[in-house]
Amino acid sequence: MLSGVRTFETLAFDNSYAQLPDTFYHRVHPTPLPAPRLLSWNPDVAALFDLDPAQFARPDAADFLSGNTPMPGADPLAMLYAGHQFGHFVPRLGDGRAILLGEVVNRRGERWDMHLKGGGPTAFSRGFDGRSVVRSAIREYLASAAMQGLDIPTTQALALVQSKGHAVYRERPETAAAIIRVAPSHVRFGHFEAFAFHGRTTELRLLADYVINRFYPELRSAEDKYAALVGAVAARTAKLMAHWTAVGFAHGVMNTDNFSILGLTLDYGPFGFLDAYDPGFICNHTDTNGRYAFDKQPAIGQWNCLVLANAILPLTTEERATDALDAYAPAFELEYGRLLRGKIGLTTAEPDDAELGGVLLALMAEHRADFTRTFRALSHLGNAADTRDDEFRATLGGAEAIDLWLERWRQRLGREGSVAADRTIRMCAVNPKYILRNYMAQQAITGIEMHDDPTEIERLMMLLRMPFDEHAPYSGYAEAPPEWGRHLEVSCSS
């Protein structure tokens, strides 16, 4: 074993959340997962824990990664939180199918939650079995890798485990599965809501102090550190919404219990990346009113921050909390403007840049152009019209308005002296060639459910961890989805 790397038995746990009062959680041990089988593991995430890669070849690896065999030093618990679900407040939610195993400190001094999803019932399961099914576990495992590859703040996943001897029932009998989810913290907006609703100001203050001391130490000396926390979280959330918008990602269940206090993408259920560009795209067919439609996500992010501010009000004043929330809109505008300029190849800022990008998006919406393929094709265009323009025009239906936009775009590039070869490198580093389209995830799920074959999972992991690279042998994965894959529906059970 290499010097400094660790085994499952020697991970360095230091469980700070478990040191909070027991009103914050319910201690629970995972329910053993029958006949666990390791389907896949992520070497990038294993490195966060300093885990020796050889650990994943052990015959008992799946037992450790499913929670069947406790890791020494872990202190498993289910976290209490509340939340606004589709706009309606639910005062008691909590980890119903997830268990915080503990916090691991790596050689660099970084702390990482080890969070088991699918570990069986907890005090917050509300009568359900607390299990994940293999299709939802595969989707979350792949999605978290995809978002990390796109450099979008996200929880990650260490490993994906399937039961070979346990069925659970959703709309039909399905195979149980589990993933180890990883993040610096899994504290959500809903944690604050739970204590605020019950008037537990002491616990509310303890939670806020815990979050500030652990993750926002620069706020300790602020005149009003609790209002400052609202502002800092609002700014991070706004930047996350900007990243989702720029890459064409729709979350599907933007409830406050699914919003991270660190501005991470959290809880992958009915998510979807845009294929044909539709600003009003609804990825979750359970969302019949379109509350979480793609173009509403920035506003919902802001609304969720307002909910957080209201929960923290017992620790500050309404005026200060309101002022702190003012950080959201400029943070979103600044970050989205930066990302959009990068996507269309600009390195400097001019007042009309947002409008230039907006016209392109309007053309894409009018012609139902593929979101990812359009920006990738734009990345390869030169400073003057050539044959590559034809591919770009084809993504947008070849309308005359596209030629007018291209002319205006090239004039803008000329004003900053843009060099085509350099620009292509920059643009291909921000406009991915590969995204996790729903049909691709479905193929991976079918591979397991129908053929007991994880090959597609591993192939997608390779592409999604490096989505900006060409991967020439697999370029078919960059094409628009096949007809059967264009209208797949996902819901809250996904």
N, C-alpha and C positions, 0 to 999 in steps of 0.2 A: 504494500500500500504506500502511495506517495506521502511524503512528509506533510503533515498538516491537514490531510484530508480525513474525513470522518466516516464512520459506519452508522447504521441505524441506531446502534446501541450507544454511540458516543457523541451524538449531537449535543450542542451546548445550549440547553434550555434555561431561560430566565423569564419566568412568566409574570410580567408586570400587571397584566389585566386581572389575573387571578388574585392579585394582592388587594384589589379594590373590595369593598364590602360585598357580602353575598347577596345583597339586593340587586346587584348588577347582573347576576347570572344564576344558573342552576348547574351544579356539578353533575356530570353524567358520563358514563363510559360508553364507547361505541358498542352497538349490538353486533356480534360477529357476523361477517358476511360469508355465507356458505361457499366453499370451494372457490376462493378468489383466484383470479388469473390476471397477471399483469399484461395489459394490452399495449401500453406505450408509456414512455417517460421522456421528459424534456431535459436534455443535458444543460441547456442554458439556466434552467431553474434549479437543477441539482447543484450547479456551481454556486448559487446563492447560499446554499447550506453547507458548502465545502464537502459535499457527499462524493465519495469515491465512486466513479462510474461502475466499478465491479459490483457494487452493492445491488444493482438492478438485475444482475445475473444470478443472484442467490436463489436457491429453491424456495426460501421463505420470504422473498422480497414482497410478494403480494400480501402476505399476512401483515407485515409492517405497514404497508401502504393502504390497506383497507381498514386499519384500526383493530384488526383481530389480535395482533401482538403489540402490547403497549411499548412505546419507546421510553426508556428510562429518562426521567426528568420531566416528562409531559404531565400536564395537569388539566385534563379535558373538562370543558364546560360549554354550556349553551348560553349565548348572550341574550339578554332581555332588550327589546326595543319595541317601539310602536311604529306608526306610519300612516301617511295619507295614500290610500290605494285608489287610483283613478279619481282623485279629488275628495274621497271620503275618508274621514279619520277612523282608524282602528286602534284602540288604546293598548292592545296587548298582542304583539306578534312574536318576535324573538326567533331564535334559530330552531326551526321546526324540523329540518332535515340536515342540519350542519352542526358540527362540533369543533370548537376551537381547541385543538390538541395542546397548543402551547406556542411560545415564542422562542425562536432559535436565534442565537447571536453568533454571527460568523466571524472569521478571522479579521475582517475589516471593521468589526464593531457594529455592523448593521444588524438590525432586528427584523426578523421575518416571521409573521404569523404562519403557522401550519394549521390549516383549516380543512377538516374532513367534511366533504359534502356527500350525503348518502349514507351516513353512519348509523341510521336507525332512529327510533323515536326519542324525543326529549320532552321536557315539561311544556314546551311550546308547540308541540306537534298537532294539537287540537284534534286528536283522535286518528290522525293519519299515521302511515307506517314509517315515515322519516327516511325513506329510501329514494335514491335517484334511479332512473331507468337508463339503460345503455344509450338510447338515442339522445337523451338530453345531456348525459355526461359527455358523449362524443362531441356534441355541438359546443358545449362550454370549453372543453379541452382544446378544440381547434380554434374557437373564437378568441380565447385569451392569447394563444400563440400568434394569431393573425394580428391582433391589435398591438401586441408587443413588437412584432415585426414592422408594423407601420409607425412605430414610435408614438403611440397614443397611450396615455396613462391608463393602466389597467391592472386588475388582479391577474395573476398568472396561475398556471397549473403544473404541478410537479409530475403527476402520474395519473393514469387512467386504469382502473381495475374493474373487471367484469366478474360477476358471480357465475359459476357454471352449475349451480345447484339451487338457485332461489328465484322464483317468479314473483313479481308484484303486479298489482292490477290497476290499470288506468282505464282507458277506453277498452283495453284488451289485456290479456296477460302479457307481461314484458319481462325481460331479464333485468335483474337488479345490477347496479354498478355504483362506483364511487370514484371521486377524484380528490386529490389533495390540492386545495386552492391556497395560493400564496399571495401575501401583500404585507406591507409594513404594518397595517392595521385594518381590521374589518369594522371599525366604528362607523356608524351611519348617522344620517340626520335623525332617523327614528329613535336612536338611543336618547337624544336630548328630548324628543317629544314625549317619550314614556315618562320621564321624571317630571317634566313640566306639567303634564296632564294631571298627575296625582299630587301636584304641589310639593314635590320632594326637592326643595331648594338646596338642601345640604348635599344630596346626591348629584344634583344638577351642577353645583359648583365643583364638586369633586371630579366629575366627568370632564368639565371644561378645563380644569386645572391639569388633569391627566393629559388631555389632548394638547394643550399648550406646551406643557413641559416636555412631552415626548416629540411632538411634530412641529410646533411653532415656537421654539424657544426665543426667537427674536421679539415675540410679543410680550414677554414677561415684564419688560420695562415700559410698556405702553401706558399712557394716561388711563385708559380704560381697556384692559386687555381682553375683556369679554366682547365688547363691541369690535375691537380690532380683530378678534377671531372670526366674527361674522364677515367682516370685510375680506379677510384673507381667504376664507372658504368660498365666498362669493366669486372672488377673482379666479381661484383655481377652477371652480365649476364652470365659469364663463369660458375659460380657455379650453376646457374639455369639450364643451358644446361646440366651440369653434373647430376643434379637430374632428369631431363627428361630422360636422357639416362639410368640411373640406374634403373628407375622404368618402362621403356618401354612406355613412353608417346610421342605421335606425335602431334604437334600443328596444322599443316595444312595450316596456313596462317601467316607465320613469317615475315610479312611486318613491316617496321620500325614504322608505325603508330600503330602497335600492340605490341610494345616493351616498357616496363615500365622503367622509369628512376630509379626505385627502384629495378629492378631485380625481378619483380613479373610476374607470368603467367597472361596474360591479353588477353581478348577477346576470348571466347570459341565459335568457329564456327565449322568447320569441323575437330574436334580433334578425336583422337582415341588412346586407349591403345592397345598394341600388344597382339594378341592372339598367334597364331603360330609365332615363332620368324623368322622375315624376316628383315635383316638389311636395305634393300631397300624399306621397306613398305611406301606406299604413302596413307595417310588417306583421302586425298581430291581429289576426282576424277576430279575436275576442274583443278588440277595441272598436266596438261598433260605432262609437261616436267620433272616432279619429282624434281623441285627446292627445295621443302621442304620435301623431303623423310627423313625418320627417321635417317639414318646414315649421312645425310648432315646437321643436325640441329646444331651441334657444329660449323661447318664452317660458316653457315649462321649467327649464333649469333655473330661470330667474324666480319663478313662482316658488319652487322648492326652497330656494335660499330665503325667501320671505318667510316660509313656514319655519325654517331653522331659526331665523331672527326672532320670530314670535316665541319660540320655545326658550330662547336664551334671555328674553326680556326680564325675568326676575333678577338677573345678574347685572343689568345695565339699565339705560333709559330708552324710551321709545325714540327720542330724537337722535341719540347716538347710534342706535341700531339702524334707523332709517338712513342716516348719513353713511353708515358703513355699507349698506346695500347699494349705495350709489357706485360702488366699485365695479359692479357687475357689467353694466352696459359698455363703458369704455374698455374694459378688459376684453370683452367679446369682440368689439369692433376692431380693436388694435390687433388682436391675435388672428382673427379671421381675415382681416386685410392683409396681414403679413403672409398668411398661408395661401390666400388666393393669388397674390402677386407672384409667389413662388411657383404656383401651379401653371401660370401663364408665362413664366420665364423672366419676370421683371426683378431687377435687383435694386432699383431705386423707387421712390414713392412720388407720385404726382396726384393732384386732387381728383382727376377723373379716372383713376385706376379701378375703383370699385364699380363705377358705371361700365367700364370696358369689360370687366369680368362678368358683370350682371347681364350684359347683352349676350355674351356667349352662353351663359346659363339659360337665358330665355330661349335662345335658338335651340339649345339642347332639349329643353322641355317641349318646345313646339314640335320637334321632329322625333321625340322619344329616343334620342341618341343614348347609346350606352355610356354611362357616366365615366367609368374607369378607362375604357378603350378610347374615348374621345380625348381625354387629357393626355393619355400616353401617345396617341397619334400626333397631337399638337407638339409634343416634346421633340419630335424628329423633323419638324419643318425647318427649312432654311430661311435665310434672310430675304430670298427672292422666290417667287413661285417656281415650283418644279413638279416632277411627277409625284412626289410624296404628298403634294396638296390633294391629289385625287383621293387618296385613302382617307384623308381627313374630311374632305367634302362628303365622301360616301357615308361617314358616320352621322352626318347631319342632313342627309337627303339631297345634297347638291343644290340647294336654293341660292339664288342670287345674293340674298342677304349675307350668306356666309362669305362670299368673295369680298363684300364691302367690309365685313368685320376683319378679315385677314389683312386687307389693305390698311385699315386703321391700326391693327395690332403691329404690323411691320413698321409703320411710321413711329409708333411708340417705342419699339425696340431700337429704332435708329437714333432716337433722341438720347439714349443712354449708351450708344455704341456697342450694342450687344453682338457678340460673336457666336455664330450658329453652333459650332462644335462645342464650345464651352457651355453654351446654354443647354444643349441636349444633355450633357452630363448632369448639370444641375437639375434639370426638369425630371429626368429619369430617376433621380434620387428622391424626388418628392411625389411623383405620379406613379403609383405602383403598376406593375404589369399584372400582378395576381392579387385577387381578393378572395375571400371565402364566400363564394356564391352558394345560395341555398341548395342548388342541385348537387354541388360538390360535397357538401356535408351529408346530403342524403345518400350519395353513392358510398361514402365511408360507413354510414349506418347500415346500409344494405349489405355491405361486405361482411359485417359482423353478424347481423341478424339472419342472413340467408346462407352465408358461406363460411362463417366462423373464421374470417380472413381479415387481419388487420393491415394488409398491404396498403390499402388506400389511405388509411390514417397516416401511415408513415410517409407516404408520398406527399400528401398534403402538408404535413408538418415541415417537410423539407422546403416546399414552395413558400409556405406562409411565413416561415421564420426569415426568409430572404426574399420578400415580395417585389423588390425593385430590380433584382437580377433577371437576366434573360431566361435561363434554364431552357435552352433551345429544344432539348428532346421532349419537353413537356409544354410546348407553346400552345397546344390545344386547350389547356386550362385557362388561357388568357382570352379565349374566344367568348362571344356572347353565349348565353346558355342555350342548350337544345330546346326544341319546342316543348317537350315534356317537362322541362325544368323551369319554365318561365312563370308558372302560376302556382307553385307550391305554396301551401298555406301552413303557417305555424301559429301556435296559440300559447296561452299561459301554461299548458301542459307540456310544451316542448322543452 
